[in-house]
Amino acid sequence: MTNIKKIDVSDAITEIAIYNGVVYLAGQVPDDDHLDIVGQSQQVFDNIDKALTKAGTDKSKLLTAQVYIKDLGDFTAFNEAWIDWLKDVKAPTRATIKADLVNPNWLIEIVVTAAI
């Protein structure tokens, strides 16, 4: 049986879980909730990159993503930023969902799963 490894654990959440060669990230959110959708998205992409590095992988091994976006009017700008972030790799599978996020100033939250 493969062990489960957890990184950056608090009482409420584990940021990174690794099991059987697969990395599961908690929802990644922006650090500065005053930025527009492109700025917040870039911060989320940076946070994903950092977490994947901690787990021993990178965005080239993304398997799937769930994108939670506050305003579908921001979808085109988000999608352009997403495509730019992934320009050197093949995009993962993805679902995009309109959602009210915990912090009302967050415009985006992304959950990803990647291979090691």
VOBABA-686564 format. One record per residue (C-alpha): residue number from 1; residue in one letter; x, y, z. Coordinates in pm, 1 decimal, decimal comma, always signed. Last residue first. Layout:
@fike = NUM; lokol = a; east = X; north = Y; up = Z
...
This chain:
@fike = 116; lokol = i; east = +457,0; north = +1332,2; up = -1017,6
@fike = 115; lokol = a; east = +114,6; north = +1350,5; up = -1184,6
@fike = 114; lokol = a; east = -104,0; north = +1654,2; up = -1133,4
@fike = 113; lokol = t; east = -439,2; north = +1753,6; up = -984,3
@fike = 112; lokol = v; east = -555,3; north = +2113,3; up = -980,5
@fike = 111; lokol = v; east = -800,2; north = +2333,5; up = -789,6
@fike = 110; lokol = i; east = -837,3; north = +2695,6; up = -901,1
@fike = 109; lokol = e; east = -998,6; north = +2992,8; up = -730,4
@fike = 108; lokol = i; east = -1090,2; north = +3316,9; up = -907,4
@fike = 107; lokol = l; east = -1248,9; north = +3657,9; up = -850,1
@fike = 106; lokol = w; east = -1170,4; north = +3682,6; up = -481,8
@fike = 105; lokol = n; east = -1321,0; north = +3997,2; up = -332,2
@fike = 104; lokol = p; east = -1621,0; north = +3813,5; up = -180,4
@fike = 103; lokol = n; east = -1382,2; north = +3589,3; up = +16,2
@fike = 102; lokol = v; east = -1550,7; north = +3248,3; up = +41,3
@fike = 101; lokol = l; east = -1618,1; north = +3235,0; up = -333,9
@fike = 100; lokol = d; east = -1954,0; north = +3262,6; up = -507,0
@fike = 99; lokol = a; east = -1921,7; north = +3036,9; up = -807,5
@fike = 98; lokol = k; east = -1939,3; north = +3017,5; up = -1184,5
@fike = 97; lokol = i; east = -1776,6; north = +2686,3; up = -1278,1
@fike = 96; lokol = t; east = -1504,5; north = +2609,4; up = -1528,9
@fike = 95; lokol = a; east = -1409,3; north = +2248,1; up = -1589,2
@fike = 94; lokol = r; east = -1069,7; north = +2151,4; up = -1720,0
@fike = 93; lokol = t; east = -867,3; north = +1870,7; up = -1874,4
@fike = 92; lokol = p; east = -502,6; north = +1965,3; up = -1871,0
@fike = 91; lokol = a; east = -336,1; north = +2199,2; up = -2123,0
@fike = 90; lokol = k; east = -27,2; north = +2081,6; up = -2308,6
@fike = 89; lokol = v; east = +282,0; north = +2273,8; up = -2204,6
@fike = 88; lokol = d; east = +483,4; north = +2580,0; up = -2314,4
@fike = 87; lokol = k; east = +187,8; north = +2819,8; up = -2350,1
@fike = 86; lokol = l; east = +23,8; north = +2707,5; up = -2023,6
@fike = 85; lokol = w; east = +42,9; north = +3043,7; up = -1846,9
@fike = 84; lokol = d; east = -49,9; north = +3225,2; up = -2171,1
@fike = 83; lokol = i; east = -353,0; north = +3000,2; up = -2222,6
@fike = 82; lokol = w; east = -467,2; north = +3065,1; up = -1864,2
@fike = 81; lokol = a; east = -419,3; north = +3443,2; up = -1902,8
@fike = 80; lokol = e; east = -631,3; north = +3438,3; up = -2221,6
@fike = 79; lokol = n; east = -891,7; north = +3222,2; up = -2043,7
@fike = 78; lokol = f; east = -910,8; north = +3466,3; up = -1754,0
@fike = 77; lokol = a; east = -969,0; north = +3762,4; up = -1987,3
@fike = 76; lokol = t; east = -1240,1; north = +3567,8; up = -2174,1
@fike = 75; lokol = f; east = -1405,0; north = +3440,6; up = -1854,2
@fike = 74; lokol = d; east = -1427,1; north = +3775,1; up = -1673,7
@fike = 73; lokol = g; east = -1793,3; north = +3828,7; up = -1771,4
@fike = 72; lokol = l; east = -1849,5; north = +3485,5; up = -1618,2
@fike = 71; lokol = d; east = -1810,1; north = +3654,8; up = -1281,3
@fike = 70; lokol = k; east = -1694,4; north = +3470,1; up = -969,6
@fike = 69; lokol = i; east = -1479,6; north = +3205,4; up = -1135,1
@fike = 68; lokol = y; east = -1414,5; north = +2859,6; up = -993,3
@fike = 67; lokol = v; east = -1172,5; north = +2670,8; up = -1215,9
@fike = 66; lokol = q; east = -1143,2; north = +2296,2; up = -1172,5
@fike = 65; lokol = a; east = -823,6; north = +2160,2; up = -1320,5
@fike = 64; lokol = t; east = -708,9; north = +1822,5; up = -1453,0
@fike = 63; lokol = l; east = -399,5; north = +1619,0; up = -1525,4
@fike = 62; lokol = l; east = -120,9; north = +1871,1; up = -1480,6
@fike = 61; lokol = k; east = +218,5; north = +1719,2; up = -1557,1
@fike = 60; lokol = s; east = +363,8; north = +2011,8; up = -1751,6
@fike = 59; lokol = k; east = +250,8; north = +2230,1; up = -1459,5
@fike = 58; lokol = d; east = +529,6; north = +2103,3; up = -1237,1
@fike = 57; lokol = t; east = +630,5; north = +1815,8; up = -1007,7
@fike = 56; lokol = g; east = +813,5; north = +1747,2; up = -683,2
@fike = 55; lokol = a; east = +534,6; north = +1829,4; up = -438,0
@fike = 54; lokol = k; east = +699,5; north = +2153,8; up = -329,2
@fike = 53; lokol = t; east = +735,8; north = +2241,8; up = -700,4
@fike = 52; lokol = l; east = +363,7; north = +2177,3; up = -749,9
@fike = 51; lokol = a; east = +286,5; north = +2412,7; up = -462,9
@fike = 50; lokol = k; east = +504,1; north = +2689,3; up = -607,3
@fike = 49; lokol = d; east = +357,0; north = +2655,0; up = -957,8
@fike = 48; lokol = i; east = +2,1; north = +2655,3; up = -818,7
@fike = 47; lokol = n; east = +75,8; north = +2969,7; up = -617,5
@fike = 46; lokol = d; east = +219,3; north = +3139,8; up = -927,6
@fike = 45; lokol = f; east = -91,2; north = +3041,5; up = -1126,7
@fike = 44; lokol = v; east = -309,6; north = +3184,2; up = -848,4
@fike = 43; lokol = q; east = -111,9; north = +3508,4; up = -852,2
@fike = 42; lokol = q; east = -149,1; north = +3527,5; up = -1228,8
@fike = 41; lokol = s; east = -523,9; north = +3471,0; up = -1196,7
@fike = 40; lokol = q; east = -556,1; north = +3752,9; up = -944,1
@fike = 39; lokol = g; east = -375,1; north = +3993,3; up = -1176,6
@fike = 38; lokol = v; east = -579,9; north = +3886,6; up = -1479,7
@fike = 37; lokol = i; east = -910,1; north = +3898,8; up = -1289,5
@fike = 36; lokol = d; east = -843,8; north = +4245,7; up = -1148,0
@fike = 35; lokol = l; east = -634,8; north = +4300,3; up = -835,0
@fike = 34; lokol = h; east = -779,1; north = +4398,9; up = -496,4
@fike = 33; lokol = d; east = -782,3; north = +4042,2; up = -363,1
@fike = 32; lokol = d; east = -405,4; north = +4032,1; up = -329,1
@fike = 31; lokol = d; east = -279,2; north = +3682,3; up = -238,2
@fike = 30; lokol = p; east = -492,6; north = +3510,6; up = -500,4
@fike = 29; lokol = v; east = -653,8; north = +3171,6; up = -439,3
@fike = 28; lokol = q; east = -544,6; north = +2810,5; up = -481,7
@fike = 27; lokol = g; east = -800,5; north = +2542,6; up = -399,5
@fike = 26; lokol = a; east = -627,7; north = +2252,0; up = -230,3
@fike = 25; lokol = l; east = -378,5; north = +2067,7; up = -444,1
@fike = 24; lokol = y; east = -383,3; north = +1696,0; up = -524,4
@fike = 23; lokol = v; east = -60,2; north = +1535,7; up = -643,5
@fike = 22; lokol = v; east = -67,0; north = +1188,3; up = -799,5
@fike = 21; lokol = g; east = +209,4; north = +927,8; up = -782,7
@fike = 20; lokol = n; east = +8,7; north = +687,0; up = -564,7
@fike = 19; lokol = y; east = -91,4; north = +953,8; up = -317,4
@fike = 18; lokol = i; east = +28,2; north = +1308,9; up = -263,1
@fike = 17; lokol = a; east = -170,5; north = +1570,3; up = -72,8
@fike = 16; lokol = i; east = -90,4; north = +1940,9; up = -85,4
@fike = 15; lokol = e; east = -262,0; north = +2230,8; up = +95,2
@fike = 14; lokol = t; east = -406,5; north = +2023,0; up = +378,8
@fike = 13; lokol = i; east = -690,4; north = +2204,9; up = +550,1
@fike = 12; lokol = a; east = -866,0; north = +2291,4; up = +875,7
@fike = 11; lokol = d; east = -624,6; north = +2200,3; up = +1155,3
@fike = 10; lokol = s; east = -330,8; north = +2295,1; up = +934,7
@fike = 9; lokol = v; east = -119,0; north = +2091,2; up = +693,4
@fike = 8; lokol = d; east = +141,3; north = +2230,7; up = +457,8
@fike = 7; lokol = i; east = +237,0; north = +1897,8; up = +298,5
@fike = 6; lokol = k; east = +56,4; north = +1562,5; up = +321,8
@fike = 5; lokol = k; east = +199,9; north = +1229,7; up = +207,6
@fike = 4; lokol = i; east = -29,7; north = +928,6; up = +170,3
@fike = 3; lokol = n; east = +150,8; north = +598,4; up = +186,6
@fike = 2; lokol = t; east = +127,5; north = +343,0; up = -91,9
@fike = 1; lokol = m; east = +0,0; north = +0,0; up = +0,0
